[in-house]
Each structure stands twice: as structure tokens, then as C-alpha cells.
């Protein structure tokens, strides 16, 4: 599941893995951006990601979420 909110200077996405299995997905970030950061919503700490061009590879554990901050 994905929920998006526009904020000053970019976008914030709430990503949620609804399954009971770990999932790896690729997300294409539309339009140009300066920085993309994936955060753990429980701790606020950055999560590991792979960014290649405008494609972000994200792995979420079972029934876990993350917050993606995109600065434009």
C-alpha cells in the first residue's frame, strides 16, 4: 500500500507491506528530485535502499512500513 502527501519542497510516501512475507519492490520516482530518503517510522533512522537513477529498490519485512521522503 502507498499513501502520498505533498509537502513544502517535495513529497512524503507511507509504504506498507500488507503481506506476511518479506517483499522487495522497485519504485520509480516521477519528476526530478534532489534527494530520496527511506526512514523507519518507529525510529526515524534511515533504512538501506538501492537507488539507480530514478528507481529505488525497497525491501520491507512482513507487515512492516517505511516512510519515503523525496526532496524536489
N, C-alpha and C positions, 0 to 999 in steps of 0.2 A: 504494500500500500504506500501511496505517496500523497502528501499534503504539501502544498506550496503557498508561501506568503511572500508578497513583495514588501521589501523594507527599504529604507533610505540607503542607497548605494549598492543594492543587489537583491538577492532572493534568499529565502531560507526554506529548506525542504525537510519535512519529517518523513523518514523512511522506516517502514515496519515490515519485518518478515513474519507473516502470519502462519507460516508452516512450522512443523515440529522437526524440521531438518535444516541444517546449515545451507544457505543459498549464496551463490556468487552471481552477481549481475553486472552488466555494463550500462552506464548511464551517460548519454551524450548531453553535454551542457550546451544548450542553444545560445547563440549570440556570443559575442566576445566577452571575455571575463579576465579580471586581473588575478584572482586567487580563488581556489576552491578548497575548503577545509571540511573534513568529516569529523564530527565530535560525538563522544559518548554522552548521551543525555543524562546519565546518572552522575558522572564525574566532571563533565566539561572538558575532559582530556581528549586530545586528537587521537583518531583511530587510523591504523595503517590503510593506505589506499595505493592504487597504481593509477597514475594519470598519464595518458598518452595522447597528446594533442588536446582534443576536446572530449575525450572518452575517459570516464572514471570507472575503474573496476572496484566494486564494493563487495565485501563478504560480511554477511550478518549471520549470527548464530540463530538457533531455533527460538522463535518468539522473542526476538530482540529488535531494538530500534537504534537509529542513529539520526543525527541532525547534520545536514549538509548546508554549509554557508557558502554562498557564491557572491564574491565581491565583483562589481562591474565598474 
